[in-house]
Amino acid sequence: MVIFMKALIISKTEASLRAIAQMLKSESYDEVDCTIAVEIAKDKISESEYDAIVINTPLEEESGLDFSVYCAERTRACVILIVQQERSVEAFNAVESHGVLVISKPINKHLFHHYLIFTQCFKERILAFERENEKLKSKLEEVSVINRAKLLLIQCLSMTEQQAHRYLEKQAMNMRTSKVRIAKQVIRTYEN
């Protein structure tokens, strides 16, 4: 399976944008967007989904710390903040609780490679958790609909909870459909 990888780089100089873009392309990033302005980066983030967002500090308008948190809170991308060696501890303390990875300058290409692999693995785990969470939400919504239908059957037709449950199951089996679909029909019929 071919995976398309997309990155966004924000840096205040064209030279650093080119250098980081070259590193990302050598790491199998297919598309790399670059900008020197935070506002343009925010627009790009709102228009497109990125696998990685690399912020090379300091930026023109700000230090980059706030923007890295902004990215971490609003995207699924792996956010990497590149800072001067002497600011790395301060930057780490400011952004680590938001899941931002801090890398010190000068960038070691070998370590950068491993950081990218790490962030991609971490992103895959988060996406797996999100998929599982969506399944659980869906199941919870189904249970809620079924319980609402059972309550209506109890109230409107004086069934017991067991009778209402059995009715939904039997109707679903007879009509070769799901209990949720039958429950929704019951709700439409008796809630009006």
Order of alpha helices (4+ residues) and beta strands (2+ residues): beta-alpha-beta-alpha-beta-alpha-beta-alpha-beta-alpha-alpha-alpha
